[in-house]
Amino acid sequence: MISEKISIIIPAYNCEKTIARTLEAVLTATSVFRNTPSMRTEQRFAEIIVVDDGSTDKTKDEINKFPTVKYYFQKNAGPAAARNRGAMEARGEILFFTDSDCLPHSDWIEIIVPHFYKPNVAVVAGSYGIANSQNRLSRCVHREIVYRHMLLMPDYPTYFGSFNFAIQKSIFDKVGGFDISYRDPSGEDNDLSYKVSSEGYKIYFAKDALVDHYHPELLWKYLREQYRHGFWRARMYRDHPKMVKGDGYTFWKDIVEVGLVLLLYLSVILIFLGFFKFVGWIFAAGFIVLLGINIFFGIKIMSDFRDGIFFSDIMVLRAFGRTNGFLAGVGSLLQKSFDRSEKKANS
């Protein structure tokens, strides 16, 4: 039987604008958890840990307004390292993770904890709500996430996001926690997911365990984020090649889009080499298919037709951003491999 002793861990970096609201929401959730009698154990414990990853703004001042929150500071090392530091300091036997721009619902903990009594469940993951629905881009991003989570994700997926999940501490330690070499906030949660799955443990997806999130409001920031996802996915596939086929969140559309963008790039190269007549048709067909797929899914996913058309264009741009990031990631891996070979040859 598990112990219902939990630690909520939040990595923080230059988040003075959101961290107070996050902590208020987490404190409410812990209060509900503590004050709701458990049918399985009399021992309930909850602590909140924030690891400041080298913030240079007033993040510390905002956190210090909450005296019951345990605060730790470290030199900037990335969110994976910050989460590992929080896990090291934690006294709970179940580690909850969320982000400094997320607002857990009041029943967040109460929904997640009972699922750990299911056989062989090591991780319970939740889903997103939305904190900034007034913005069109963020609203569309959220609608797509809801579509994927509610219609595509199985009850027992192989993937969870670091924004909303809980894991048994003993298993977190056993698999080595987050890989801190994933320096940016992308890929480290996939890596941990696959390490847990490869050990034979189950991940349960609790669709009703929600944290509201501030989704991107500016297009360039969203595309930069998608580029980063593509970049780190190259390494993730190298480390976990079985996951190329999908993980419960991604589906055929994501794979086809990358293939279509690569086809367009190849077509452009061939056109410049003088093969315009034949390759021009391939380029046109590839672009029409890419646009058509995204118009179809844009209208299918969005409740508003205008939002569907708007987001279909965003998804086309995103396909290029992800593919560019993936190509850059592959190039980075090849360069590192070459440097290691050269260094070995010269030693």
C-alpha positions, 0 to 999 in steps of 0.5 A: 500500500502506498503512503499518501505523503506528497511533495509538490515540486515547482521549477521556477525561472523569471516567473514573477508575473505568475508564480504567486497565482500558481502557489495560491492554487497549489495551496488550495489543492493541498488544503482540500487534500489534507482536509478530505478523509482518506478511505485507505490511510490515516497518514496524509502529508503535503509539502510545497517545494519551489526550486528557483533556477537562477531567476534574475527578476523578483521571483524570490520576493513573490515566493517569500510571500508564502511562508509555508513554501520551501524555497531553494535557489540554484544557479541556472541549470534548466528545468530538469535539474531544478525538478531533480533538486526538488525531488532530492529535497522532498520528504513525500513518497509521491512527487507531484510536478507542475510548472510556475505558469500553471494553476492546479484545480482545487481537486487536482491532488484528490483526483490523482492520488487514488489512481496509485492504488491501481496495479503497477501504476507508477505515474499518474498524469493529468491534462490542461485547462486554460488560464488565458482563453481571451487570446485567440492563439492560446485558445486554439492551442488549448483546443488542439491539446484537448482534442489530443488528450480526450480523443487520442490519449489512451488510459495507459499511455507511454508519455506524460508532460512535466506540467502535470504529473505525479510519480512514486518517489522510489521509481523516480529515483530508480530510473534516475529522474530527469536527464539534465542534459536536456537543457531546455524545457523540451524532451526531458519529460518524454525521456522520463516517460519512456524510462518509466515505461521501459522498466515495465511500470504503468502510466495512468492518464487521469483526464479530469486532473487539470491545471490551467495553463497560460498558453502562448499568445504571440505567434513567434514565441509559439513557433520558437517553442515548436522549433525547440520541440523538434530540436530535442526530438531528434535526440529523444528518438536516438535515445528511445528509437521505439518511440518513433512510431508515436507515444499516445499524444502524437499521431499520424498527422505529426509524422506526415507533416514532417515528411511533406515539409522535407519533400517540399525542401527537396523539391526546392533543391531540385528546382534550383538544379533545373528539374522544374517541370517535373518537380514543380508539380510535386512541390505544388501537390505536397503543399496542397496536401499539407494545407488540406490536412491542416484545414481539415483538422483545424475545422474538426478541432475548433468549435468556431469555424473562423478559429479553425481556418486561423489555426490551420495556417498556424499548424502549417507554419508549425510544421515547418518550425518543427521540421527545421528544429528536427533537422537542426537537432540531427545536425547537432547530433552528427556534429557531436558524433564527428567531434568525438570521433576526431578527438578519439583519433587524435588522442 
